[in-house]
Structure formats: structure tokens, C-alpha cells
């Protein structure tokens, strides 16, 4: 049997074949998704989902210009009503980026020769995840925004402890990392062979659901879930529009909403939101705590500005702490996400059974100060989360015994009254940062530059808000122009 990592490397090496054809890393993974789907359908006996005459064997049997022309027709056919609904979704608006017949031939032949299916089905899913990870590692691919590092996902899932029979939502599903990790965790601690037929059907078809805005990411997501035997409803749509109101109330929400640093989009069109804001992360936060069932729990990756933004940001944090028990915040180290310069946190909270007074105190664990900047030089591993997991405890809702480690420790407790005195500002740090004294611990230059740019953007946004209040939008645009940054939304 060929090792999983070897197959991933062989598949990734094929990407270099496409570089001469002007194909990007993301386009390659999308192309690979189409071809792997066809090959897998053949090997697993699932070709009944595909129209006759438009299957892997038909593609392999052709050569040259005829093969490329047939491939284009095949993509159109699989995205049509002649295919099953899941196949239609994977191939919706599918187009090939390949221009040269020899490149397609090389890909088809190489995939056909790989011994994929000597592996178990779940290992095949791991292979696909490995290719997605490779793609995310390539900074030029632009796909990193859809990928959360596996060690962080596994840490969040292990602490929240999803259970069989629970509804588990990701409203910004990306390529499906959280949903798949949730399924993996449940199967690790609960034997599926002991489930009734109804329970097995629920876990496969209903337990995991969500929404993804970007069609290319949604395509990869559906493929990834299918390879892991999950067929829950993860729709293509905008959670921050009325489409998001279709998502059922959840027992568990695990998510990493996209970083909203681009101009455009305006205010979310959700009439069920109390607070209007153009900050997409604050809008997602509203969706999340409103979408939890009473007693439901969430773990959410959010940037620092969600913790300190004034105005509506302050009001949303107060509403969160009223309706939920925001029991834990993990300050994440720098460099673990592909949006460089963005500092992030994980918020852990449980929806209350009442609408007021649910947060009594917030525990904050600082995993950022005096830690290295992670990246290719220093990869993030599960071991880096060991101390935090020990401090968090076994109880998923933050009820395990904890000890405030004082000003020299990484874990501190802040009462609700202390936070109120800080104007609901949760961006709290106390450790002295010694890491910058050593040049060995300095982040890479592009990370430093990105952090400076991010701080400028935040400062500019605050200036814009003030200028709009005082003098109108034209004055705000003048402020943006004076510092060379676009008007933020």
C-alpha cells in the first residue's frame, strides 16, 4: 500500500506539470476535484449518479484534442439536471482551466495509475484534505482563507466535545475542516456500529450542516464531505443575508468566519440582527450566538478588533455576554493564518436559558505573548495546545476547576464587573513581551509589514467613523486618501 503522504506528494507534484499551462494552485485543486470525483465514482461503484457516457472510462479512452473537448462537455453535463443533486452542486458552473490536450492527458493518466483505493474510504478523505493543506500552504494560491490549521481545529473540537445526535453547524464552512473534524471526533469516542439505523442516517445526512459563500470553496467542501461519508446540507449562500436565516438552530457551532478586510459588501441584510454593522466578523458573531439552542455551545475564531471595536462592537459584545456565558478566550499566536498580520482569538461560549446575566467571568489564556511566530519555519503542532487544554479542563462549557495564574502566568480570570469598567473591551493582555528582545524570535518581515498595515486599517476605520459622524462621508474618503488606504466597510 502506498503511504497517504506519498500519494499526496505525487498528486501535488502533478501541479508543476500545469505551471507551464498558466494554471494556478487553486485552479489545479479544482481541476483535481473534478477528476478525482470521476475516478472515485468508478472505483466505488457510484457511477449510477452520473449520466451514461460521461464517466471516467469514457474520459480515459480518448486522446488529444478529442479528450479535451469531451472533458469540457463532460463538465457541462455533470452540472446539468441529468445528474444527481450532489453531483450538480459539485460541478455547478464548472469550467476547465486546461488549454493543452497533453496536460489533461498527463493528469488523467497519472490519476488512473495511482492505487488510491487500496486505502480505506476515510483515508481517501484524508488524502484529499492533504492536497487542500498543500494548496493552503502556497501563499500565492489565495486559498488559505478557506483553511484553518488542523491542530487548531482539532483543539477546538476536542474541547467543545460534539456528541452523537447533536446538530453541528459551520456558517462559514470553507472546505469543511470543522465539520469533518467533528464527525471524526464523534466516531473516535462513540462506536458507529452500536448506532441504530436511524442514528446512522442522522449522523450521515443531518448532523453536519452550514453555508459557504464562495462557489470554488463550496465545490471543494462538498467533495471533501462526500469523501468522508458526510452528506449534510451545506448550502452555497451568504450567511449574512436572509439565506442565513434558513440555518436551523444548533447544539454546537464551530467556525472561522472569513476576515473582512476587503471593501464592499455593505451592511448584512439580516432583519433579525439587532445591531447593524459592516464588520463582517461582528455580524457573524451575532448570527452564531443567535443560532445556538438554549444550552448550545460554540467555539469561534475571531480577530482582535472584534474584542475592542467601539460603537456597535461594544454593544454586540455586551449582548453576547448577556445572552451567553462567554467563559473562555484563547489569544492565538501570530502567523498561524494565511491572512498575515491578523491577530486572532478563539471565543468559547454557551447560550443561556435566559436572555440576561449569563456571563459572570471570562477566563483568558494568552498563547501569544513570548511565543514564536508560527509559519513554515515553525509549524503549529497539537503539542502547542497541550498547556491550554489542561487549563481549560474536561468540561466543555468551562465549568472545570481553574486557577488564576497571576500576572506571570498565561491564564487569568476577569469578572464581568471588571470588563464593564473596561467599556466591554476584551482585548486584555498582561504578560511582558520579552520575545522582541531577541532577533531570533522576530516575525518574518512580511508579517511585520502586514501587522503594521492591519493596525493602520483599524485606525483609519475609526477615523472614518468619526469623520462621517462630524462632517459626512466625503470627509471620511479624504481621510482614507490622505493615508493611502481605501475606504473600509
Kinemage of the C-alpha trace (Angstrom):
@kinemage 1
@onewidth
@group {chain A} dominant
@subgroup {mainchain}
@vectorlist {calphas} color= white
{ca unk a 1} P 0.000 0.000 0.000
{ca unk a 2} L 1.321 3.413 -0.904
{ca unk a 3} L 1.537 5.727 2.121
{ca unk a 4} L -1.037 8.503 2.278
{ca unk a 5} L 1.631 11.205 2.385
{ca unk a 6} L 3.354 9.710 -0.660
{ca unk a 7} L 0.149 9.863 -2.695
{ca unk a 8} L -0.481 13.453 -1.612
{ca unk a 9} L 3.043 14.382 -2.678
{ca unk a 10} L 2.636 12.648 -6.044
{ca unk a 11} L -0.636 14.451 -6.655
{ca unk a 12} L 0.899 17.762 -5.671
{ca unk a 13} L 3.901 17.168 -7.913
{ca unk a 14} L 1.471 16.935 -10.820
{ca unk a 15} L 0.717 20.591 -10.206
{ca unk a 16} L 4.149 21.504 -11.521
{ca unk a 17} L 3.160 19.941 -14.835
{ca unk a 18} L 0.417 22.547 -15.094
{ca unk a 19} L 2.562 25.579 -14.296
{ca unk a 20} L 3.634 25.861 -17.922
{ca unk a 21} L -0.034 25.960 -18.891
{ca unk a 22} L -0.668 29.011 -16.693
{ca unk a 23} L -2.790 27.130 -14.149
{ca unk a 24} L -2.771 28.435 -10.553
{ca unk a 25} L -2.621 26.225 -7.457
{ca unk a 26} L -6.295 26.828 -6.686
{ca unk a 27} L -7.289 26.048 -10.275
{ca unk a 28} L -5.260 22.846 -10.063
{ca unk a 29} L -7.025 21.696 -6.894
{ca unk a 30} L -10.380 22.488 -8.502
{ca unk a 31} L -9.348 20.531 -11.613
{ca unk a 32} L -8.150 17.697 -9.398
{ca unk a 33} L -11.529 17.707 -7.643
{ca unk a 34} L -13.339 17.086 -10.925
{ca unk a 35} L -11.026 14.268 -11.980
{ca unk a 36} L -10.842 12.584 -8.576
{ca unk a 37} L -14.622 12.591 -8.328
{ca unk a 38} L -14.893 10.730 -11.629
{ca unk a 39} L -12.195 8.230 -10.671
{ca unk a 40} L -13.668 7.631 -7.227
{ca unk a 41} L -17.151 7.092 -8.658
{ca unk a 42} L -15.725 4.367 -10.887
{ca unk a 43} L -13.773 2.633 -8.114
{ca unk a 44} L -16.565 2.716 -5.523
{ca unk a 45} L -19.404 1.704 -7.822
{ca unk a 46} L -21.108 5.092 -7.535
{ca unk a 47} L -21.228 5.839 -11.259
{ca unk a 48} L -25.003 5.452 -11.238
{ca unk a 49} L -25.063 9.087 -10.045
{ca unk a 50} L -23.526 10.119 -13.376
{ca unk a 51} L -25.150 10.222 -16.826
{ca unk a 52} L -24.181 7.295 -19.049
{ca unk a 53} L -21.380 8.122 -21.456
{ca unk a 54} L -19.942 10.808 -19.140
{ca unk a 55} L -17.813 8.744 -16.783
{ca unk a 56} L -14.135 8.101 -16.016
{ca unk a 57} L -13.808 5.260 -18.502
{ca unk a 58} L -15.177 7.455 -21.292
{ca unk a 59} L -12.622 10.169 -20.496
{ca unk a 60} L -9.654 7.783 -20.242
{ca unk a 61} L -10.457 6.171 -23.597
{ca unk a 62} L -9.988 9.403 -25.547
{ca unk a 63} L -6.829 11.214 -26.686
{ca unk a 64} L -5.601 14.608 -27.802
{ca unk a 65} L -7.985 17.370 -28.798
{ca unk a 66} L -10.904 14.931 -28.682
{ca unk a 67} L -10.223 14.196 -24.997
{ca unk a 68} L -10.054 17.884 -24.030
{ca unk a 69} L -13.225 18.658 -25.990
{ca unk a 70} L -15.021 15.713 -24.364
{ca unk a 71} L -13.815 16.832 -20.926
{ca unk a 72} L -15.369 20.273 -21.437
{ca unk a 73} L -18.661 18.672 -22.490
{ca unk a 74} L -18.499 16.299 -19.524
{ca unk a 75} L -18.202 19.181 -17.038
{ca unk a 76} L -21.252 20.880 -18.555
{ca unk a 77} L -23.248 17.650 -18.472
{ca unk a 78} L -22.406 16.850 -14.839
{ca unk a 79} L -23.544 20.320 -13.795
{ca unk a 80} L -26.886 19.831 -15.563
{ca unk a 81} L -30.180 18.382 -14.362
{ca unk a 82} L -29.238 14.980 -15.781
{ca unk a 83} L -27.011 14.404 -12.705
{ca unk a 84} L -27.912 13.850 -9.045
{ca unk a 85} L -28.312 16.949 -6.864
{ca unk a 86} L -24.966 16.442 -5.079
{ca unk a 87} L -23.148 15.965 -8.397
{ca unk a 88} L -24.862 19.067 -9.796
{ca unk a 89} L -23.637 21.086 -6.816
{ca unk a 90} L -20.031 19.911 -7.185
{ca unk a 91} L -19.999 20.638 -10.919
{ca unk a 92} L -22.126 23.814 -10.891
{ca unk a 93} L -20.690 26.304 -13.421
{ca unk a 94} L -17.653 24.037 -13.773
{ca unk a 95} L -15.111 25.029 -16.417
{ca unk a 96} L -11.670 23.652 -17.103
{ca unk a 97} L -8.597 25.868 -16.900
{ca unk a 98} L -6.645 23.469 -19.114
{ca unk a 99} L -5.741 24.655 -22.597
{ca unk a 100} L -3.374 21.951 -23.855
{ca unk a 101} L -4.550 18.370 -24.505
{ca unk a 102} L -1.194 16.932 -23.371
{ca unk a 103} L -1.657 18.424 -19.884
{ca unk a 104} L -5.078 16.806 -19.456
{ca unk a 105} L -3.695 13.501 -20.720
{ca unk a 106} L -0.869 13.642 -18.175
{ca unk a 107} L -3.286 14.313 -15.319
{ca unk a 108} L -5.769 11.622 -16.338
{ca unk a 109} L -3.060 9.000 -16.856
{ca unk a 110} L -1.300 9.809 -13.573
{ca unk a 111} L -4.511 9.662 -11.527
{ca unk a 112} L -5.565 6.439 -13.250
{ca unk a 113} L -2.260 4.794 -12.308
{ca unk a 114} L -2.347 5.721 -8.609
{ca unk a 115} L -3.508 2.961 -6.255
{ca unk a 116} L -5.933 5.202 -4.386
{ca unk a 117} L -8.491 2.655 -3.443
{ca unk a 118} L -6.262 0.218 -1.634
{ca unk a 119} L -6.853 2.785 1.108
{ca unk a 120} L -9.954 2.826 3.301
{ca unk a 121} L -12.625 5.348 2.403
{ca unk a 122} L -11.852 7.654 5.342
{ca unk a 123} L -8.146 7.544 4.439
{ca unk a 124} L -9.073 8.660 0.934
{ca unk a 125} L -10.762 11.651 2.522
{ca unk a 126} L -7.555 12.337 4.445
{ca unk a 127} L -5.670 12.252 1.141
{ca unk a 128} L -7.922 14.942 -0.271
{ca unk a 129} L -7.533 17.029 2.890
{ca unk a 130} L -3.777 16.664 2.459
{ca unk a 131} L -3.995 18.183 -1.014
{ca unk a 132} L -6.126 21.042 0.342
{ca unk a 133} L -3.489 21.653 3.034
{ca unk a 134} L -0.754 21.762 0.393
{ca unk a 135} L -2.795 24.306 -1.521
{ca unk a 136} L -3.325 26.455 1.559
{ca unk a 137} L 0.419 26.400 2.266
{ca unk a 138} L 1.074 28.112 -1.052
{ca unk a 139} L 0.742 31.819 -0.255
{ca unk a 140} L 0.206 32.713 -3.898
{ca unk a 141} L -2.810 30.439 -4.217
{ca unk a 142} L -5.135 32.716 -2.275
{ca unk a 143} L -6.855 29.616 -0.888
{ca unk a 144} L -5.544 29.924 2.650
{ca unk a 145} L -8.594 31.981 3.640
{ca unk a 146} L -10.677 28.797 3.369
{ca unk a 147} L -8.336 26.700 5.508
{ca unk a 148} L -7.932 26.657 9.292
{ca unk a 149} L -4.826 24.827 10.592
{ca unk a 150} L -5.692 21.252 11.538
{ca unk a 151} L -4.102 21.405 15.050
{ca unk a 152} L -6.313 24.392 15.932
{ca unk a 153} L -9.441 22.726 14.553
{ca unk a 154} L -8.731 19.540 16.498
{ca unk a 155} L -8.121 21.510 19.706
{ca unk a 156} L -11.410 23.409 19.395
{ca unk a 157} L -13.376 20.248 18.603
{ca unk a 158} L -11.785 18.293 21.469
{ca unk a 159} L -12.724 20.999 23.992
{ca unk a 160} L -16.298 21.515 22.750
{ca unk a 161} L -16.887 17.732 22.579
{ca unk a 162} L -19.643 17.276 19.937
{ca unk a 163} L -21.877 14.275 20.644
{ca unk a 164} L -23.932 11.850 18.518
{ca unk a 165} L -27.414 13.197 17.854
{ca unk a 166} L -26.385 16.856 18.062
{ca unk a 167} L -26.822 19.394 15.266
{ca unk a 168} L -23.409 20.828 14.389
{ca unk a 169} L -23.203 23.977 12.262
{ca unk a 170} L -20.458 25.891 10.459
{ca unk a 171} L -21.911 29.087 8.950
{ca unk a 172} L -18.647 29.841 7.091
{ca unk a 173} L -17.765 26.287 6.163
{ca unk a 174} L -14.782 26.850 3.843
{ca unk a 175} L -13.542 23.430 2.729
{ca unk a 176} L -15.275 21.630 5.617
{ca unk a 177} L -12.465 21.248 8.145
{ca unk a 178} L -14.576 21.803 11.272
{ca unk a 179} L -17.475 19.595 10.168
{ca unk a 180} L -15.189 16.730 9.196
{ca unk a 181} L -13.188 17.032 12.426
{ca unk a 182} L -16.455 16.977 14.376
{ca unk a 183} L -17.506 13.761 12.650
{ca unk a 184} L -14.051 12.263 13.222
{ca unk a 185} L -14.191 13.131 16.942
{ca unk a 186} L -17.634 11.578 17.398
{ca unk a 187} L -16.570 8.359 15.670
{ca unk a 188} L -13.398 8.212 17.738
{ca unk a 189} L -15.279 8.234 21.057
{ca unk a 190} L -18.545 6.546 20.036
{ca unk a 191} L -18.750 3.255 18.137
{ca unk a 192} L -20.912 3.756 14.993
{ca unk a 193} L -21.612 0.002 14.913
{ca unk a 194} L -23.654 0.438 18.092
{ca unk a 195} L -25.916 3.051 16.489
{ca unk a 196} L -29.381 2.192 15.213
{ca unk a 197} L -30.137 2.611 11.522
{ca unk a 198} L -31.948 5.869 12.292
{ca unk a 199} L -28.964 7.183 14.267
{ca unk a 200} L -26.569 6.300 11.458
{ca unk a 201} L -28.811 8.065 8.952
{ca unk a 202} L -28.979 11.167 11.164
{ca unk a 203} L -25.189 11.342 11.505
{ca unk a 204} L -24.684 10.962 7.767
{ca unk a 205} L -27.469 13.183 6.435
{ca unk a 206} L -28.464 15.709 9.134
{ca unk a 207} L -25.905 16.173 11.920
{ca unk a 208} L -23.460 18.380 10.000
{ca unk a 209} L -24.678 21.415 8.085
{ca unk a 210} L -23.858 25.018 7.259
{ca unk a 211} L -23.228 27.503 4.462
{ca unk a 212} L -20.362 28.721 2.260
{ca unk a 213} L -20.353 31.888 0.170
{ca unk a 214} L -17.620 31.185 -2.399
{ca unk a 215} L -18.500 28.678 -5.110
{ca unk a 216} L -14.989 27.279 -5.617
{ca unk a 217} L -14.644 26.672 -1.877
{ca unk a 218} L -18.154 25.167 -1.787
{ca unk a 219} L -17.164 22.740 -4.540
{ca unk a 220} L -14.105 21.582 -2.570
{ca unk a 221} L -16.235 21.398 0.579
{ca unk a 222} L -18.831 19.083 -0.976
{ca unk a 223} L -16.108 16.832 -2.371
{ca unk a 224} L -14.324 16.732 0.993
{ca unk a 225} L -17.505 15.879 2.899
{ca unk a 226} L -18.531 13.239 0.393
{ca unk a 227} L -15.156 11.508 0.671
{ca unk a 228} L -15.661 11.354 4.439
{ca unk a 229} L -19.154 9.892 4.111
{ca unk a 230} L -20.980 13.058 5.229
{ca unk a 231} L -23.983 14.250 3.237
{ca unk a 232} L -25.411 17.029 5.385
{ca unk a 233} L -26.891 20.164 3.843
{ca unk a 234} L -24.094 22.692 3.382
{ca unk a 235} L -25.609 25.252 1.039
{ca unk a 236} L -23.999 27.737 -1.305
{ca unk a 237} L -25.122 31.083 0.060
{ca unk a 238} L -24.466 34.137 2.213
{ca unk a 239} L -24.992 33.569 5.926
{ca unk a 240} L -25.123 37.333 6.466
{ca unk a 241} L -28.114 37.670 4.116
{ca unk a 242} L -31.639 36.337 4.558
{ca unk a 243} L -30.270 32.972 3.335
{ca unk a 244} L -28.563 32.547 6.701
{ca unk a 245} L -31.919 32.605 8.473
{ca unk a 246} L -32.671 29.200 6.914
{ca unk a 247} L -29.974 27.540 9.036
{ca unk a 248} L -31.528 25.513 11.851
{ca unk a 249} L -30.725 26.210 15.493
{ca unk a 250} L -27.608 24.313 16.533
{ca unk a 251} L -26.351 22.390 19.541
{ca unk a 252} L -22.768 23.144 18.506
{ca unk a 253} L -21.242 25.812 16.249
{ca unk a 254} L -17.597 25.558 15.197
{ca unk a 255} L -16.335 28.131 12.716
{ca unk a 256} L -13.664 30.526 11.483
{ca unk a 257} L -15.514 33.336 9.648
{ca unk a 258} L -13.590 34.970 6.782
{ca unk a 259} L -11.524 38.015 7.643
{ca unk a 260} L -13.434 41.036 6.310
{ca unk a 261} L -10.608 43.256 5.074
{ca unk a 262} L -11.931 43.998 1.587
{ca unk a 263} L -14.041 46.948 0.569
{ca unk a 264} L -17.580 46.108 -0.480
{ca unk a 265} L -20.499 44.141 0.795
{ca unk a 266} L -22.137 46.901 2.829
{ca unk a 267} L -24.336 46.028 5.782
{ca unk a 268} L -25.565 42.444 6.231
{ca unk a 269} L -29.161 42.147 5.020
{ca unk a 270} L -30.426 40.269 8.089
{ca unk a 271} L -33.593 41.718 9.555
{ca unk a 272} L -33.187 39.509 12.639
{ca unk a 273} L -29.942 41.233 13.717
{ca unk a 274} L -30.365 43.784 16.493
{ca unk a 275} L -27.148 45.619 15.641
{ca unk a 276} L -26.255 46.763 12.122
{ca unk a 277} L -22.542 46.679 11.338
{ca unk a 278} L -20.318 46.493 8.271
{ca unk a 279} L -17.775 44.496 10.305
{ca unk a 280} L -18.368 41.012 8.942
{ca unk a 281} L -16.874 39.222 11.945
{ca unk a 282} L -19.162 41.091 14.351
{ca unk a 283} L -22.100 40.232 12.085
{ca unk a 284} L -21.077 36.553 12.075
{ca unk a 285} L -20.792 36.660 15.864
{ca unk a 286} L -24.404 37.864 16.064
{ca unk a 287} L -25.503 35.032 13.800
{ca unk a 288} L -23.635 32.467 15.892
{ca unk a 289} L -24.951 33.283 19.353
{ca unk a 290} L -28.455 33.794 17.960
{ca unk a 291} L -28.293 30.408 16.193
{ca unk a 292} L -27.471 28.368 19.290
{ca unk a 293} L -30.187 26.423 21.066
{ca unk a 294} L -30.514 27.163 24.803
{ca unk a 295} L -27.541 25.348 26.336
{ca unk a 296} L -25.816 25.120 22.948
{ca unk a 297} L -22.089 25.813 22.761
{ca unk a 298} L -19.707 27.431 20.310
{ca unk a 299} L -16.009 27.874 19.573
{ca unk a 300} L -15.292 30.678 17.098
{ca unk a 301} L -12.089 32.119 15.628
{ca unk a 302} L -12.259 35.927 15.539
{ca unk a 303} L -9.726 38.746 15.015
{ca unk a 304} L -8.650 41.128 17.771
{ca unk a 305} L -10.781 44.022 16.532
{ca unk a 306} L -13.944 42.115 17.489
{ca unk a 307} L -12.726 42.290 21.089
{ca unk a 308} L -12.176 46.041 21.212
{ca unk a 309} L -14.144 47.814 18.445
{ca unk a 310} L -16.308 50.550 19.925
{ca unk a 311} L -19.867 51.557 19.000
{ca unk a 312} L -21.835 48.609 17.674
{ca unk a 313} L -18.920 46.329 18.522
{ca unk a 314} L -19.229 47.218 22.188
{ca unk a 315} L -23.000 46.688 22.060
{ca unk a 316} L -22.649 43.275 20.375
{ca unk a 317} L -20.114 42.089 22.975
{ca unk a 318} L -22.447 43.205 25.771
{ca unk a 319} L -25.333 41.358 24.101
{ca unk a 320} L -23.179 38.239 23.715
{ca unk a 321} L -22.248 38.286 27.414
{ca unk a 322} L -25.882 38.862 28.388
{ca unk a 323} L -27.320 36.024 26.315
{ca unk a 324} L -24.368 33.613 26.653
{ca unk a 325} L -21.742 32.562 29.143
{ca unk a 326} L -18.553 33.744 27.433
{ca unk a 327} L -16.375 31.626 29.678
{ca unk a 328} L -13.049 31.408 27.788
{ca unk a 329} L -10.944 33.382 25.311
{ca unk a 330} L -7.781 31.916 23.782
{ca unk a 331} L -5.372 34.555 22.439
{ca unk a 332} L -3.792 32.774 19.480
{ca unk a 333} L -0.152 33.190 18.435
{ca unk a 334} L 0.748 35.090 15.278
{ca unk a 335} L 1.467 33.526 11.908
{ca unk a 336} L -0.954 30.603 12.043
{ca unk a 337} L -3.340 32.054 9.455
{ca unk a 338} L -2.663 32.886 5.850
{ca unk a 339} L -4.074 36.399 6.187
{ca unk a 340} L -0.807 37.767 7.513
{ca unk a 341} L -0.819 40.427 10.186
{ca unk a 342} L -4.270 39.499 11.502
{ca unk a 343} L -4.144 38.613 15.197
{ca unk a 344} L -6.813 36.167 16.247
{ca unk a 345} L -8.575 34.572 19.207
{ca unk a 346} L -10.927 31.701 19.905
{ca unk a 347} L -14.081 32.588 21.831
{ca unk a 348} L -15.755 29.718 23.724
{ca unk a 349} L -19.303 30.354 24.935
{ca unk a 350} L -22.570 28.644 25.884
{ca unk a 351} L -26.045 30.009 25.159
{ca unk a 352} L -28.010 30.634 28.315
{ca unk a 353} L -31.576 29.639 29.072
{ca unk a 354} L -32.341 33.301 29.843
{ca unk a 355} L -31.543 36.483 27.918
{ca unk a 356} L -29.611 38.332 30.633
{ca unk a 357} L -26.702 37.983 33.025
{ca unk a 358} L -25.194 34.759 31.716
{ca unk a 359} L -21.515 35.786 31.815
{ca unk a 360} L -20.172 36.135 35.365
{ca unk a 361} L -16.451 35.995 34.498
{ca unk a 362} L -14.204 35.450 31.481
{ca unk a 363} L -11.047 33.333 31.596
{ca unk a 364} L -8.357 34.451 29.144
{ca unk a 365} L -5.414 32.266 28.139
{ca unk a 366} L -2.522 34.121 26.467
{ca unk a 367} L -0.885 31.816 23.929
{ca unk a 368} L 0.528 34.809 22.009
{ca unk a 369} L 2.960 36.697 24.232
{ca unk a 370} L 6.520 35.315 24.253
{ca unk a 371} L 5.560 32.688 21.704
{ca unk a 372} L 7.234 32.295 18.302
{ca unk a 373} L 5.593 33.487 15.107
{ca unk a 374} L 4.365 30.287 13.503
{ca unk a 375} L 4.646 29.552 9.804
{ca unk a 376} L 6.771 27.428 7.515
{ca unk a 377} L 9.850 27.883 9.732
{ca unk a 378} L 7.999 26.871 12.900
{ca unk a 379} L 4.886 24.800 12.111
{ca unk a 380} L 1.982 24.740 14.541
{ca unk a 381} L 1.541 21.296 16.160
{ca unk a 382} L -1.024 19.740 18.542
{ca unk a 383} L 1.574 19.861 21.332
{ca unk a 384} L 1.485 23.660 21.296
{ca unk a 385} L -2.100 23.491 22.647
{ca unk a 386} L -1.384 20.976 25.433
{ca unk a 387} L -0.997 23.500 28.274
{ca unk a 388} L -4.111 25.416 27.233
{ca unk a 389} L -6.189 22.228 27.043
{ca unk a 390} L -5.005 21.284 30.527
{ca unk a 391} L -6.017 24.715 31.863
{ca unk a 392} L -9.382 24.550 30.043
{ca unk a 393} L -10.342 21.231 31.643
{ca unk a 394} L -12.585 18.360 30.562
{ca unk a 395} L -15.963 20.082 30.912
{ca unk a 396} L -16.924 21.590 27.529
{ca unk a 397} L -18.732 24.632 28.958
{ca unk a 398} L -15.853 25.962 31.042
{ca unk a 399} L -17.058 24.533 34.354
{ca unk a 400} L -13.919 22.571 35.247
{ca unk a 401} L -11.950 23.897 38.265
{ca unk a 402} L -9.457 26.580 37.189
{ca unk a 403} L -6.750 28.597 38.913
{ca unk a 404} L -5.813 32.188 38.049
{ca unk a 405} L -2.048 32.009 37.458
{ca unk a 406} L -1.425 35.675 38.216
{ca unk a 407} L 0.489 38.346 36.323
{ca unk a 408} L 3.314 35.970 35.394
{ca unk a 409} L 1.028 33.170 34.209
{ca unk a 410} L -0.823 32.603 30.948
{ca unk a 411} L -4.300 32.066 32.460
{ca unk a 412} L -6.201 34.916 34.147
{ca unk a 413} L -9.798 35.448 35.229
{ca unk a 414} L -11.658 38.749 34.774
{ca unk a 415} L -15.044 39.373 36.366
{ca unk a 416} L -17.988 40.807 34.471
{ca unk a 417} L -17.676 43.961 36.556
{ca unk a 418} L -14.018 44.402 35.555
{ca unk a 419} L -14.936 44.027 31.891
{ca unk a 420} L -17.754 46.579 32.220
{ca unk a 421} L -15.260 49.079 33.651
{ca unk a 422} L -13.137 48.478 30.537
{ca unk a 423} L -16.091 49.546 28.333
{ca unk a 424} L -16.665 45.877 27.379
{ca unk a 425} L -13.137 45.724 25.901
{ca unk a 426} L -12.000 42.076 25.911
{ca unk a 427} L -8.613 42.693 24.301
{ca unk a 428} L -6.743 42.110 27.562
{ca unk a 429} L -3.044 41.323 27.896
{ca unk a 430} L -0.839 41.364 30.985
{ca unk a 431} L 2.383 39.442 30.238
{ca unk a 432} L 5.525 41.460 29.476
{ca unk a 433} L 6.594 40.703 25.908
{ca unk a 434} L 10.232 39.574 26.019
{ca unk a 435} L 10.229 37.918 22.602
{ca unk a 436} L 11.111 41.082 20.681
{ca unk a 437} L 14.376 41.455 22.601
{ca unk a 438} L 15.776 38.527 20.655
{ca unk a 439} L 16.161 38.879 16.907
{ca unk a 440} L 15.686 35.113 16.618
{ca unk a 441} L 12.053 35.464 17.666
{ca unk a 442} L 11.143 38.294 15.330
{ca unk a 443} L 8.405 37.507 12.807
{ca unk a 444} L 9.305 37.421 9.137
{ca unk a 445} L 9.469 40.908 7.536
{ca unk a 446} L 6.278 40.423 5.534
{ca unk a 447} L 4.420 39.508 8.755
{ca unk a 448} L 5.659 42.671 10.483
{ca unk a 449} L 4.641 44.758 7.465
{ca unk a 450} L 1.204 43.118 7.373
{ca unk a 451} L 0.685 43.783 11.090
{ca unk a 452} L 1.536 47.455 10.592
{ca unk a 453} L -0.906 47.648 7.670
{ca unk a 454} L -3.628 45.980 9.733
{ca unk a 455} L -3.160 48.493 12.560
{ca unk a 456} L -3.311 51.335 10.035
{ca unk a 457} L -6.540 49.940 8.607
{ca unk a 458} L -8.129 49.724 12.054
{ca unk a 459} L -7.022 53.262 12.928
{ca unk a 460} L -8.283 54.555 9.579
{ca unk a 461} L -11.648 52.886 10.094
{ca unk a 462} L -12.038 54.605 13.463
{ca unk a 463} L -11.099 57.949 11.870
{ca unk a 464} L -13.632 57.366 9.079
{ca unk a 465} L -16.409 56.662 11.581
{ca unk a 466} L -15.602 59.842 13.468
{ca unk a 467} L -15.412 61.964 10.305
{ca unk a 468} L -18.720 60.579 8.996
{ca unk a 469} L -20.282 61.491 12.327
{ca unk a 470} L -18.835 65.005 12.260
{ca unk a 471} L -18.649 66.016 8.614
{ca unk a 472} L -20.128 63.323 6.350
{ca unk a 473} L -18.828 60.606 4.021
{ca unk a 474} L -16.830 62.891 1.719
{ca unk a 475} L -14.602 63.898 4.625
{ca unk a 476} L -14.059 60.232 5.508
{ca unk a 477} L -12.973 59.498 1.944
{ca unk a 478} L -10.493 62.362 2.197
{ca unk a 479} L -9.046 60.835 5.386
{ca unk a 480} L -8.590 57.479 3.627
{ca unk a 481} L -6.937 59.101 0.641
{ca unk a 482} L -4.531 61.011 2.874
{ca unk a 483} L -3.091 57.786 4.319
{ca unk a 484} L -3.184 55.874 1.045
{ca unk a 485} L -5.780 53.306 2.121
{ca unk a 486} L -9.180 52.510 0.569
{ca unk a 487} L -12.365 53.423 2.409
{ca unk a 488} L -13.178 50.398 4.560
{ca unk a 489} L -16.560 48.789 5.025
